Amino acid sequence: MVAVTGDDNSGDSAPIDSTEVNGAVPAGDQADLEAVSAERNEELAESDEAADAGPGAPVGDADGTAADVGEEAAPAADLEQESEIAADYIEGLLDVADLDGDIDMDVEGDRPVVSVVGATLTELVGPRGEVLEALQELTRLAVHRQTGTRSRIMLDVGGYRARRREELAELGRKAAEQVSRTGIPQRLDAMTPFERKVVHDAVAAAGLRSESEGEEPSRRVVVLPAEEAAEEAAEAAEDAEDAVMEPAGGQG
């Protein structure tokens, strides 16, 4: 793991305009970002549907990103290059925004990871991680511009993703326990693809099923009873219906 301070301006960092920090993106960047975001949204939807398939089904990554089918993992050198480009980009943004923080670069499995650490930077996380997600897309766009390939780099700030993952895993476990006890499906609040993926995994680990329903941004996880319990409930319902329809003894 390599630490890069936010005050070091060495390296070929991607140009950063101060308007990006204030929420406005130049027209040229906006067009590129919208194109990349549209493509990413399709990948996120595919990943979430894979997670809906249940345990054993191929699912996306921890942030809800689907891996390209048949695409070989990038060489370690390429992943390190992506990390360096992303670190330079974030470093420049910290300078423009006059924010303190160190940058850690790492490679986990087949994806690069860049984390801003050493400070609580709530400005770069935003409500429910919305700013962090947008910043991650901009970082991937910066990497794409220099490498010409799509990046699956993950960006974290102040350990937000790790904390959020723990919270969602606990939410998934509690929902699974309640559904196991009552046999009644439970619908959770709307979540991002990253959040839904974590809940799907937690529910599957508890031995139950889950699926997503609705459209973005209101798409949510529904926790379902185990198939055996669902079949027993259906049979019980059929028996109850037959009992109502059957004439009382001695009549007819």
Secondary structure, DSSP 8 states (H G I E B T S, - for coil): -EEEETT---S------HHHHTT---HHHHHHHHHHHHHHHHHHHHHHHHHHT-TTS----TTS----TT-----HHHHHHHHHHHHHHHHHHHHHHT---EEEEEEETTEEEEEEESS--GGGT-GGGHHHHHHHHHHHHHHHHHHSS----EEEETTHHHHHHHHHHHHHHHHHHHHHHH---EEEEE--HHHHHHHHHHHHHTT-EEEEES-TTS-EEEEE--HHHHHHHHHHHHHHHHHHHS--TT--
